[in-house]
Structure formats: C-alpha cells, structure tokens
Amino acid sequence: MRAAVLHGVKEPLRIEELELDPPKAGEVSVRMLASGVCHSDVHRADGDWGERPIYPIVLGHEGAGVVEALGEGVTGLGLGQLVVLNWYYPCRSCGRCAEGREWLCSGSRSAEHLQMDGTTRLHTSESLDVRAYLSIGTFGERTVVPAQAAVALPEGTPPEVAALIGCCVSTGIGAVVNTARLPAGASAAVIGLGGVGLSAVMGAAMRGADPIVAVDLDPGKLGLAVDLGATHVVSGADRDRALRQIGRLTGGGVDFAFETAGASAAAELAISSVGAGGTAVLVGLPATGDRASFEIFGLVDRSKQIVGSLYGWSVGARDFPLYAHLYLDGRLPIDRLVEERIGLGDVNRAMDALRGGRGARRVIVFDAGTVSA
C-alpha cells in the first residue's frame, strides 16, 4: 500500500510503499476512500506539539473507508461497510468512558499513535515499524484500527462527507451542540473559518442562533460562511475594529464566541467579544506553550466563562451517524466544505495551503483502481 510518511520535523511527506499486517483481535482493516487534510497534520509535521520519538509516521486523522477484514471478536461491523474513523478511540472501560466523556478517555493509546497492545501494524519493506497518526493514519491507502475507532455510517453518505465528519465537522458542530449547548435565539460569533470554524457556523445555524457573526482574514471564507448560515461577517484584520463591530451587531457582546483558529490573538478576541453572562469556547489547538491574556476584572464582573472543547466533546458512536443523517436530510451542507479533491501525491501542496490559511478543506480521494491488492 502507498502512504504519505513523515520522517522528521519540517520535512515534506514522502509517498512510500509500506507493508500492512492483518488485523489482530479487536481490530478492523479499512480500505481508505477519502481523507481530509487538517491543520493538526500541519502542527504535527512542523513540530508545534513537541518532537517526540514517533518517526516515521503516516499522517492523517480525518478519514473514511470501507471495512476489508475483521479481527477476532469484532461485532457490529460488516465487510464492505462504510465507516468513519475516530481519531481518539475510546477504551470504553475507564472512568471517563463510563461517564460518557470519551474525549477524555484515559485508556486510549491514540496519542501514542499505537494500537491497544502498544504496537503498530505498519512496516517498511526492511521491517522498520511505522506509526499511524492517532492510531488511524488516514494518509494511506489502507489502515488497521481498533474496532472502536471505526463507526458505521448510513448508506449513501459520500466518502468525502464521511471523512470530514471524523474531525472538523464533529469538532466544530460538537463545540456548539455538546459543549456550549447553544439555545435557539442566542447570539454567536465564530472566529476562524477553516473547516472547524465553518462547521461551527453550520451548527449555530442549525441550532437557530441569531445573529451569527463570522470572523476571518480571508474574504472568500467570509462569503462561504454566509452561504452556510452566518448572518454577518467581520474582517479579523483589525482586532479593535472587529471587536467594535461584533459589539454593535450583538448589543454589547455575544452569548457564545467560538475560537477555532488555534491562535492566541483569536482566543483573546473571542474572550473579549463575549457579553455579560456569555461563554467563550476555545476549540482551536495552537502550538504548545502559546498563551493568551484577558482582563480578569471584566471576566469576573460580567460573569463570563471560558471553556475548552476537545473534539467537540464528541461521542463518535452517537454523533458521527447523527451528522451523516442530518447531511442526508439536507440540514447540514457538509459537502460545501470541500475546497478541492486531490490525489495522495498532492498532500504536501494541501499542507502548504493550510500553512497559508487558504481555503476550507482539501480532501484526498483514493482511487480504488490504484490500490494495491
């Protein structure tokens, strides 16, 4: 199988041939159909989250495919079934999982980029182990994942839509629906309009928020945000001007501000844009060590809240099929997030586009005819 492999910090991904072991007990083999290219892949490639000894590693964590083989003991999935992959697979046995907070699972080995038994299924032709990013490594033609990382989706879900549900859609919509529990009629601002931010706009529109203010530096993204449900758009080029505009549009500050850019300046704008009793939901993941500041008096005096939202507080088995059904019912235009469909060989170009803040989501579409048998 071919895969895009990262060998070191700030190195371009290399398209290489790898060997893939069959699934062991409790695992699933998946032939990939589509994979989004996410800013988290860029952060990992650029060393923003530390230089752990994880190389070589197949990047990609936003993907969907069809089940090719089932390991011993796997139930609930069938051969040929469309699945979306959960990049933080739950162990389903720890206290956090028992509480229904799978995004805080303490038993997952996803952050180690390993299977539950602490090993990997990917190897070079020289038998060198290769890790799969967040245990799923979707920048490859095939992958083996823990069974709980593979979530079946309804028939008719396009692979590109399914892939995006696996990360940006669930992160953005989940921040609105699960974390904020945004009520109808509440005002909202979304700061940063990549795939996650545009998904948050869709989620706010679906929940009946009004007004919905979308903020970004890119005029093209502002236009797309309007198409997806934003009622107003504001350029983020001038922070103070943006803050005044948000305040004017919302009567002094929003009820909920969603920061999805993963930048200190965006987090500070989100916190400052919240009105009395409002909540700033920080969604984007910046480089480790980045800090933001806010005025403590104003936060306390106006009873504001700041909440972190990892993965939109998603429970994959519950939320992924729901978003697919909403798409199929015409209530979530997820397909509008696809900026471009590309081949695996264009992955470095897609990564560079993210570094430059260009466009929404570029999606790798795997050609079934070129997948090695």
C-alpha positions in Angstrom: 0.0 0.0 0.0 1.1 3.6 -0.6 1.1 6.2 2.2 2.3 9.7 3.0 5.1 9.2 5.6 6.6 11.9 7.8 10.2 11.2 8.8 11.1 14.3 10.8 10.1 17.8 11.8 9.5 20.2 8.9 10.3 17.5 6.3 7.9 17.1 3.4 5.8 14.0 3.4 7.2 11.1 1.3 4.9 8.8 -0.7 6.2 5.3 0.1 5.2 1.7 -0.2 4.5 0.1 3.2 3.5 -3.3 4.5 0.3 -3.6 6.5 -0.3 -6.5 8.9 -3.8 -8.1 9.1 -6.0 -7.0 12.0 -5.5 -8.7 15.3 -8.3 -9.5 17.8 -10.5 -6.4 18.3 -9.2 -4.6 15.2 -10.5 -3.7 11.8 -8.8 -3.4 8.4 -10.1 -0.5 6.4 -9.5 0.4 2.7 -9.5 4.2 2.7 -11.8 6.1 0.3 -11.2 9.7 1.5 -9.1 11.7 3.9 -9.3 15.4 4.8 -6.1 17.4 5.3 -6.3 19.1 8.6 -4.3 21.8 10.4 -3.4 19.3 13.1 -1.4 17.4 10.5 0.5 20.6 9.8 1.1 21.1 13.5 2.5 17.6 13.8 4.7 17.9 10.7 6.0 21.3 11.8 6.9 20.2 15.4 4.5 22.6 17.1 3.5 19.9 19.6 6.9 18.7 20.5 9.4 16.4 18.9 8.6 13.0 20.4 10.3 9.9 19.0 7.4 8.9 16.8 9.0 8.9 13.3 8.4 7.5 10.8 4.7 8.1 11.0 1.8 8.1 8.4 0.0 11.3 9.0 -3.8 11.9 8.5 -6.6 11.6 11.0 -9.8 12.7 9.2 -10.8 9.7 7.1 -13.4 7.3 5.9 -13.3 3.9 4.1 -14.8 0.5 3.8 -14.2 -2.5 6.1 -12.0 -5.1 4.4 -11.3 -7.5 7.3 -12.4 -8.1 10.8 -10.2 -9.3 13.6 -11.3 -11.9 16.1 -14.1 -10.9 18.3 -15.2 -7.8 16.4 -19.0 -7.5 16.1 -21.4 -4.8 14.8 -19.4 -4.2 11.6 -19.7 -6.0 8.2 -17.3 -6.4 5.2 -17.8 -3.6 2.7 -19.4 -1.3 5.2 -18.7 2.4 5.1 -17.0 3.6 8.3 -15.7 6.9 9.6 -12.6 6.8 11.8 -12.5 8.3 15.3 -9.0 9.8 15.9 -9.4 9.5 19.7 -10.7 5.9 20.0 -12.2 5.2 23.4 -11.2 2.3 25.6 -14.8 2.1 26.8 -13.6 0.7 30.2 -12.1 3.7 32.1 -14.0 6.0 34.4 -14.2 8.8 31.8 -15.7 6.5 29.2 -18.2 5.3 31.9 -19.2 8.9 32.5 -19.9 9.3 28.7 -16.8 11.6 28.3 -14.9 9.6 25.7 -12.9 12.6 24.6 -11.1 12.4 28.0 -10.6 8.6 27.8 -7.6 7.6 29.9 -7.2 4.2 28.4 -6.8 5.1 24.8 -3.4 4.8 23.2 -4.4 7.2 20.3 -2.0 9.9 21.5 0.9 7.4 21.3 -0.1 6.5 17.7 -0.4 2.9 18.6 -2.9 0.0 18.8 -4.3 -1.0 22.1 -1.5 -3.6 22.6 1.2 -0.9 22.2 2.3 -2.0 18.7 1.8 -0.8 15.1 0.5 -2.7 12.0 2.6 -0.7 9.5 6.2 -1.5 8.5 8.7 -0.7 5.8 10.0 -3.4 3.4 13.0 -3.6 5.8 10.7 -4.4 8.7 11.1 -0.9 10.3 8.0 -0.1 12.4 5.9 2.9 11.1 3.3 4.5 13.4 -0.1 5.6 12.3 -1.0 9.2 13.4 -3.5 9.0 16.2 -3.7 5.2 15.6 -5.5 5.6 12.3 -3.1 7.2 9.8 -5.5 8.2 7.1 -2.9 9.4 4.5 -2.6 5.8 3.4 -4.5 3.5 1.0 -5.2 1.1 3.9 -5.1 1.1 7.6 -5.8 -1.2 10.6 -7.5 0.4 13.6 -9.1 -0.6 16.9 -12.7 -1.6 16.3 -14.0 1.2 18.5 -12.3 3.7 16.1 -14.5 2.5 13.2 -18.0 3.9 13.3 -20.5 2.8 10.7 -22.4 5.5 8.7 -25.7 5.3 6.9 -25.8 4.1 3.3 -25.5 6.9 0.7 -23.1 9.1 2.7 -20.4 10.4 0.3 -16.9 9.3 1.3 -15.7 12.9 1.4 -18.5 13.9 3.7 -17.9 10.9 5.9 -14.2 11.8 6.2 -14.9 15.3 7.3 -17.4 14.1 9.9 -14.4 12.3 11.5 -12.7 15.6 12.6 -13.6 19.1 11.5 -17.4 18.6 11.4 -17.6 16.9 14.8 -15.2 19.3 16.4 -17.0 22.4 15.1 -20.6 21.3 15.4 -19.9 19.5 18.6 -18.5 22.6 20.2 -21.8 24.3 19.5 -24.2 21.4 20.3 -22.3 19.4 23.0 -20.0 21.9 24.7 -22.0 25.2 24.6 -25.4 23.6 24.2 -26.3 26.8 22.4 -30.0 27.6 22.6 -32.2 28.9 19.8 -32.1 32.7 19.6 -28.7 33.1 21.3 -26.1 35.2 19.6 -22.9 33.6 18.4 -19.5 34.6 16.9 -17.2 32.2 15.2 -13.6 33.3 14.9 -11.5 31.5 12.3 -13.2 29.9 9.3 -11.3 26.8 8.4 -13.1 23.5 8.3 -13.8 23.6 12.0 -15.0 27.2 12.1 -17.3 26.7 9.1 -18.7 23.6 10.8 -19.4 25.7 13.9 -21.2 28.2 11.7 -23.4 25.3 10.3 -24.0 24.1 13.9 -25.0 27.6 15.1 -27.4 28.0 12.2 -28.9 24.5 12.8 -29.5 25.4 16.4 -31.2 28.7 15.5 -28.7 31.2 16.7 -29.2 34.8 15.8 -27.2 36.7 15.0 -24.3 34.6 13.8 -21.1 36.7 13.3 -18.3 35.0 11.3 -14.8 36.4 11.6 -11.8 35.7 9.4 -9.0 37.4 7.4 -9.9 35.7 4.1 -12.8 37.4 2.2 -13.5 34.1 0.4 -14.1 32.3 3.7 -16.4 35.1 4.8 -18.5 34.6 1.7 -18.7 30.8 2.3 -19.7 31.4 5.9 -22.7 33.4 4.7 -23.7 30.5 2.4 -23.5 28.2 5.4 -25.7 30.3 7.7 -23.8 33.3 9.1 -25.9 36.4 9.3 -23.0 38.9 9.4 -19.3 38.8 8.6 -16.4 40.8 10.0 -12.8 41.0 8.9 -10.4 40.0 11.6 -7.5 42.1 10.1 -8.0 44.9 12.7 -8.8 43.4 16.2 -10.2 46.5 17.8 -12.4 47.3 14.8 -13.6 43.7 14.7 -14.4 43.9 18.4 -16.4 47.1 18.0 -18.3 45.5 15.0 -19.2 42.4 17.0 -20.4 44.5 19.9 -22.5 46.7 17.6 -24.1 43.7 15.9 -24.9 41.9 19.2 -25.9 44.7 21.5 -22.7 44.7 23.5 -21.3 41.2 23.1 -22.2 37.7 22.1 -23.7 35.0 24.2 -21.3 32.5 22.8 -17.9 33.0 21.0 -16.2 30.0 19.3 -12.5 30.4 18.7 -11.5 27.9 16.1 -8.3 29.3 14.6 -5.9 27.9 17.2 -4.1 31.3 17.7 -3.6 33.4 20.8 -4.9 36.6 19.1 -8.1 34.7 18.1 -8.6 33.4 21.6 -8.2 36.9 23.1 -10.7 38.3 20.6 -13.2 35.5 21.5 -12.9 36.2 25.2 -13.2 40.0 24.7 -16.2 39.7 22.4 -18.4 37.8 24.9 -21.0 39.9 26.7 -22.3 39.7 30.2 -23.0 36.1 31.3 -21.6 34.8 28.0 -19.2 32.0 27.2 -16.0 31.8 25.2 -15.5 28.3 23.8 -11.9 27.7 22.8 -11.7 25.0 20.1 -8.5 25.5 18.1 -5.3 23.9 19.2 -2.3 26.2 18.9 1.4 25.3 19.4 2.2 24.0 22.9 3.3 26.9 25.1 1.2 29.5 23.3 -0.5 31.8 25.8 -3.4 34.3 25.7 -4.4 37.0 28.1 -7.6 38.6 29.3 -8.7 41.3 31.8 -9.6 39.4 35.0 -11.9 42.2 36.3 -14.1 42.2 33.2 -14.3 38.4 33.2 -15.4 38.3 36.9 -17.5 41.4 36.9 -19.6 40.3 33.9 -19.7 36.6 34.9 -18.1 35.4 31.7 -16.9 31.8 31.2 -14.1 30.3 29.3 -14.4 26.6 28.3 -12.1 24.3 26.4 -13.6 22.0 23.9 -11.6 19.0 22.6 -13.1 17.2 19.6 -16.4 18.9 20.2 -16.9 16.7 23.3 -18.0 14.1 20.7 -19.1 10.5 21.4 -18.4 9.0 18.0 -20.9 6.2 18.0 -23.6 8.7 18.8 -22.6 11.8 17.0 -21.0 10.6 13.7 -24.1 8.8 12.4 -26.3 11.8 13.5 -24.3 14.3 11.5 -24.4 12.0 8.5 -28.2 11.7 8.8 -28.5 15.5 9.0 -26.4 15.8 5.9 -28.6 13.3 4.0 -31.7 15.1 5.2 -30.4 18.4 3.8 -29.9 20.1 7.1 -26.1 20.1 7.2 -24.4 21.1 3.9 -21.1 19.4 4.8 -20.1 18.9 1.2 -19.7 22.7 0.8 -16.6 22.4 3.0 -14.7 20.6 0.3 -12.4 23.1 -1.3 -10.7 20.6 -3.6 -10.5 16.9 -4.2 -6.9 15.8 -4.6 -4.7 12.7 -5.0 -2.4 11.4 -2.4 0.6 12.9 -4.3 -0.8 16.4 -3.7 -0.8 16.1 0.0 2.2 18.5 0.5 0.5 21.1 -1.6 -2.6 20.8 0.6 -0.4 21.1 3.7 1.2 24.3 2.3 -2.3 25.8 1.6 -3.2 25.3 5.3 0.0 27.0 6.4 -1.0 29.9 4.2 -4.6 30.0 5.6 -6.0 29.3 2.1 -9.4 27.6 1.6 -11.6 25.3 3.7 -10.8 21.6 3.3 -8.8 19.7 0.7 -9.8 16.1 0.6 -7.6 13.2 -0.6 -9.7 10.9 -2.7 -8.2 7.4 -3.1 -8.6 5.8 -6.5 -9.8 2.2 -5.8 -8.3 1.2 -9.1 -4.8 2.1 -7.9 -4.9 0.5 -4.5 -2.5 -2.5 -4.4 -4.1 -5.9 -3.9 
